[in-house]
C-alpha cells in the first residue's frame, strides 16, 4: 500500500507532501491515499478538519502580539527579538512561520487534488469542503505575504521530481491576485453563516471568506475592493455585534466563558474562532493557558500592556488623554473609553492572581496595585499593568484549563475595515462612521466619533486607526497594522511601562529606586526593553529564513537589507 503524507518537505524548501506530526494539534489522518479513501463525506471532512490548525489558536498571540508594542511578552523571547529588529536570518522562529504556512498550503493543495474522487458525495457538499481548502490556502498565503512579501506561489501537490520544488519567489501582487480570485470564485459554495453554539461552529462560512477578502484587499491597497467585500459582509442576515445591554461587561465577555460563541447562541459577532473543549476527556480535550499566563500566581505575568497601550485610550468624552494630568495609579483608569477597563486590569476588579502589590490590602480577591517584584507570592508585572482581555478568572489557578474561544474573525473587524477603507479611498462620510465605528462605541457607551468634533490636534485617519487599535487590542492585528501603515519606527522604540510618579512607595514592598527607569518627556517610566531598532529600508519585511535559502537557492535574493 502506498503511503502519502502531507506538508512541506523541508529538505527541498518547497511544497511537497511530507510528514510533520508535530505541526498538527488534532489527530492526523494517515495513509490517506489508500484506494478506500476519498469515498464519502466523512473522508472529506476528516481532511478538512485539519485545515484549521494553521490558525494556531492561542499561539497566534505569540507570533503577532509579542512582536508588537502594546502587549509584548514580559521577558525576552524570539518573537520579541524579531519585533525589535535584533535578529539574524538563521533564527528558527522565522523558519517555523514559513513551514507552518506551507504545511497548511500543502494540505489544501492535496485536498483539492483529490476531493472530486468522492463521486458518491453530492457536488455541493464536495464544493463546500473545496471552498474551505481555498479559504485556508488563501489565509496561509496572506500570512506569508504579510511577513515576507514575495513568496513561491504553488497550487499543485509536489514530489521530489516536481518542477516547482525549487521554485523561486512570485511577486506579492501575483499571489494576492490569485488568492483573492480563488476566494471570489468559491466562497458562495460555503454556508452563508455558521450559527453560534451549533455543532458546525468553527467551520468556515461565506462571512468568514468576506472578512478575509476585506482584510487582504485592505492590506494591499485595494480600498474599493475592501469596501465592497465589507458591504457584502454587512448584508449578512445573521452577524451583528454582541450586546446584552451591559456596556461595562459585554466587550469583555466576548472573550470569556460568558460570551464565547462556541457555547453561547447569543454571540452572533464571532464569525470564525479557534475552538477548544476541555470537557472532552483526557485523550481528546483541547485547551490553552492564556488566563494563567496573564495572571499566573507565583510568577511573572506573560503578556504585559505598555505605556503606549495605556495612552491609546481616549477620555470618556472623546479627548486625547494627557498623562501629565494624572497623579495616581487609580486615575489612569478613570473617565476613559470603557473598553480600557475591559481590556487592561484596573484597580477594583475581581482578581485571582494571588496577592497583588498593595501591602495595605487584606483582600486578595480584588486587584488594587501592581506587584513589581517576582517574590513568588502573586502575579508580578514587569510594566505595572496586567491584561484582562481573554482572562477567565475561574481557570487562573489551573495550568492549561482554558477553553474559551480564540477569536480569529468577528463582525467588529468588518466595520473597522469598512471605515478605514472608505477613508483611504477618499469617500468617508459621517453616515459611514455611524454604521461602523459608532456602533462599536455605542455598545460600550462611548461618545460617537464625529467628523466635525475630532479630538484636538488629531485627524480622522489617526482616529480611525486608534479605534482599530482599541477594539482589536490583543487579537493579533497590531504588528501587521504597524507594518502596513508604515509606522515601523514605533517598533524600534523602548518598551516601557508605568510612570513612577503614579506609584505610592508606601503601598509597595519593592524599593522603586532599585527598578530601572527611563526618562520620557521629563517623566520616569519603568523600562522593559531598550536597544530595539527599526530600519525602514530593511525591517518592513522579515528575512527569508536562512534554512530555506540553503535548501532552495532560487529563493534568493533575500529581502532588502538582509543579504
KADAPE-V845314 format. One record per backbone hydrogen bond with DSSP energy under -1.0 kcal/mol. CO is the residue of the C=O (numbers start at 1). NH is the residue of the N-H. Records with the same first field share a line. If there is no record, write none. Layout:
# KADAPE-V845314
CO: NH + NH
This chain:
# KADAPE-V845314
7: 16
8: 10
9: 12
16: 18
20: 23
31: 34
34: 37
40: 44
41: 45
42: 46
43: 47
44: 48
45: 49
47: 50
48: 51
50: 53
51: 54
52: 55
53: 56
56: 59
57: 60
58: 61
59: 63
61: 66
65: 68
70: 306
72: 304
77: 81
78: 82
79: 83
80: 84
81: 86
82: 85
84: 533
88: 91
89: 546
91: 94
92: 96
93: 97
94: 98
95: 99
96: 100
97: 101
98: 102
99: 103
100: 104
101: 105
102: 106
103: 107
104: 108
105: 109
106: 110
107: 111
108: 112
109: 113
111: 114 + 115
114: 117
115: 118
117: 119
118: 121
122: 126
123: 127
124: 128
125: 129
126: 130
127: 131
128: 132
129: 133
130: 134
131: 135
132: 136
133: 137
134: 138
135: 139
136: 140
137: 141
138: 142
139: 143
140: 144
141: 145
142: 146
143: 147
144: 148
145: 149
147: 542
151: 170
158: 17
159: 162
162: 165
164: 167
170: 151
171: 175
172: 176
173: 177
174: 178
175: 179
176: 180
177: 181
178: 182
179: 183
180: 184
181: 185
182: 186
183: 187
186: 189
187: 190
191: 206
192: 207
195: 198
198: 201
200: 203
205: 209
206: 210
207: 211
208: 212
209: 213
210: 214
211: 215
212: 216
213: 217
214: 218
215: 219
216: 220
217: 222
218: 221
221: 223
222: 226
223: 227
224: 228
225: 229
226: 230
227: 231
228: 232
229: 233
230: 234
233: 236
246: 249 + 250
249: 253
250: 254
252: 255
253: 256 + 259
256: 260
260: 263 + 264
261: 197
264: 267
266: 268
269: 411
272: 408 + 409
274: 406
277: 286
281: 285
288: 402
289: 293
290: 294
291: 295
293: 302
296: 299
299: 380
302: 74
306: 310
307: 311
314: 337
315: 318
319: 315
322: 325
323: 326
330: 333
335: 316
337: 340
340: 343 + 344
343: 388 + 389
346: 349
349: 367
353: 379
358: 361
363: 366
365: 351
367: 348
369: 357
371: 381
373: 375
380: 301
383: 498
386: 345
388: 391
392: 395
395: 398
402: 288
406: 274
409: 271 + 272
410: 413
411: 415
412: 416
413: 417
414: 418
415: 419
416: 420
417: 421
418: 422
419: 423
420: 424
421: 425
422: 427
423: 426
429: 433
430: 434
431: 435
433: 436 + 438
436: 439 + 440
437: 441
438: 442
439: 443
441: 446
450: 453
455: 458
459: 463
460: 464
461: 465
462: 466
463: 467
464: 468
465: 469
466: 470
467: 471
468: 472
472: 475
477: 481
478: 482
479: 483
480: 484
481: 485
482: 487
483: 486
487: 490
488: 491
489: 492
495: 528 + 529
496: 307
498: 526
499: 502
500: 503
502: 329
504: 507
505: 508
507: 359
511: 514
512: 515
516: 527
518: 525
520: 523
523: 520
524: 500
525: 518
526: 497
529: 495
535: 538 + 539
545: 549
546: 550
547: 551
548: 552
552: 555
553: 556
559: 562
